[in-house]
Amino acid sequence: MQRRYISLFLICIFVYIGCDPKGKSPDASVGDKLRVVTTIGMITDVVKNVGGERVDVTGLMGPGVDPHLYKASAGDVQRLTSAQLIFYNGLHLESKMGDILAKMSGDTKTVAVTDAVDRSLLLTPPEFEGQYDPHLWFDVTLWMEAVGKIRDALSEFDSDNTLMYYTNAERYLAKLAELHEYVKAQAERVPPEQRVLVTAHDAFNYFGKAYGFEVRGLQGISTATEAGIADVQELAKFIAERRIPAIFVESSVSSRSLEAVRAAVNSKGFDVIIGGELFSDAMGNEGTPKGTYIGMVRHNIDTIVTALTRSTSTSSMMED
């Protein structure tokens, strides 16, 4: 990010836009807020932080909503049609909205925030047949690249306020840098052999790569396909053999399948607990700490560490 150079760059931007009246978008007047529509909550939160009072943001997918399965309603189509800017994740996360987003791109500026990320840094699960894992917000450093994409798109569309967008982005990126360090420090509290994260679906692979966890999910990268009995038994065998003390449900995925895994593990003579609820494809309720990206990430790592370290301590006491 080289944020040491950003302040100087902001001055250059300010001078440039002050001398170039052609930079302003014809649709972005000084007094009116930009009408922005977003898909997932994590993007909504970034737009609010970077856009500030200049943007009127409408997020289509709220708490508990699975973007893999989400279909746009008639009201959503109307909101998308009236938007000046549309931000979405891309990488087939919003797969059932692909046709609508493609149609909107003709008349409205649409931005896939993951386009900012170097493709060599993206994961390619075998079951996706060459497609990328879309859940990159679990690596905070990769999500910082998405922040830059949103900042640049807002600045390009509304050049009169470029300085504000860059200033807001710089402030938010500093918070994300602190968040990344916090997650790393928390992860190190878990003994290396205990850093195994088992969840409802494979949404946490970027988290695992960035922070040193082995990750297993009952379902694949997408929740569009259901897990079968064989999948449950295979995961249960893995948990029992590795003596993994805790598994985690997700707010946007039904907990029934993971409860079945727990029962299957218990039938093998090993007791595994549900360590808590993680936020994967959706954030928490608006107005709560978990309703922000930073709060969501902190909740997840705190929940994981608490469950795994508590379980480790309990096991050690029982052995003594």
Rosetta blueprint (number, residue, H / E / L):
1 M L
2 Q L
3 R H
4 R H
5 Y H
6 I H
7 S H
8 L H
9 F H
10 L H
11 I H
12 C H
13 I H
14 F H
15 V H
16 Y H
17 I H
18 G H
19 C H
20 D L
21 P H
22 K H
23 G H
24 K E
25 S L
26 P L
27 D L
28 A L
29 S L
30 V L
31 G L
32 D L
33 K L
34 L E
35 R E
36 V E
37 V E
38 T E
39 T L
40 I L
41 G H
42 M H
43 I H
44 T H
45 D H
46 V H
47 V H
48 K H
49 N H
50 V H
51 G H
52 G H
53 E H
54 R H
55 V E
56 D E
57 V E
58 T E
59 G E
60 L L
61 M L
62 G L
63 P L
64 G L
65 V L
66 D L
67 P L
68 H L
69 L L
70 Y L
71 K L
72 A L
73 S L
74 A H
75 G H
76 D H
77 V H
78 Q H
79 R H
80 L H
81 T H
82 S H
83 A L
84 Q L
85 L E
86 I E
87 F E
88 Y E
89 N L
90 G L
91 L L
92 H L
93 L L
94 E L
95 S H
96 K H
97 M H
98 G H
99 D H
100 I H
101 L H
102 A H
103 K H
104 M H
105 S L
106 G L
107 D L
108 T L
109 K E
110 T E
111 V E
112 A E
113 V H
114 T H
115 D H
116 A H
117 V L
118 D L
119 R H
120 S H
121 L H
122 L L
123 L L
124 T L
125 P L
126 P H
127 E H
128 F H
129 E L
130 G L
131 Q L
132 Y L
133 D L
134 P L
135 H L
136 L H
137 W H
138 F H
139 D L
140 V H
141 T H
142 L H
143 W H
144 M H
145 E H
146 A H
147 V H
148 G H
149 K H
150 I H
151 R H
152 D H
153 A H
154 L H
155 S H
156 E H
157 F H
158 D E
159 S H
160 D H
161 N H
162 T H
163 L H
164 M H
165 Y H
166 Y H
167 T H
168 N H
169 A H
170 E H
171 R H
172 Y H
173 L H
174 A H
175 K H
176 L H
177 A H
178 E H
179 L H
180 H H
181 E H
182 Y H
183 V H
184 K H
185 A H
186 Q H
187 A H
188 E L
189 R L
190 V L
191 P L
192 P H
193 E H
194 Q H
195 R L
196 V E
197 L E
198 V E
199 T E
200 A E
201 H E
202 D L
203 A L
204 F L
205 N H
206 Y H
207 F H
208 G H
209 K H
210 A H
211 Y H
212 G L
213 F L
214 E E
215 V E
216 R E
217 G E
218 L E
219 Q E
220 G L
221 I L
222 S L
223 T L
224 A L
225 T L
226 E L
227 A L
228 G L
229 I H
230 A H
231 D H
232 V H
233 Q H
234 E H
235 L H
236 A H
237 K H
238 F H
239 I H
240 A H
241 E H
242 R H
243 R L
244 I L
245 P L
246 A E
247 I E
248 F E
249 V E
250 E E
251 S L
252 S L
253 V L
254 S L
255 S L
256 R H
257 S H
258 L H
259 E H
260 A H
261 V H
262 R H
263 A H
264 A H
265 V H
266 N H
267 S H
268 K L
269 G L
270 F L
271 D L
272 V L
273 I E
274 I E
275 G E
276 G E
277 E E
278 L E
279 F L
280 S L
281 D L
282 A L
283 M L
284 G L
285 N L
286 E L
287 G L
288 T L
289 P H
290 K H
291 G H
292 T L
293 Y H
294 I H
295 G H
296 M H
297 V H
298 R H
299 H H
300 N H
301 I H
302 D H
303 T H
304 I H
305 V H
306 T H
307 A H
308 L H
309 T H
310 R H
311 S H
312 T H
313 S H
314 T H
315 S H
316 S H
317 M H
318 M H
319 E H
320 D L
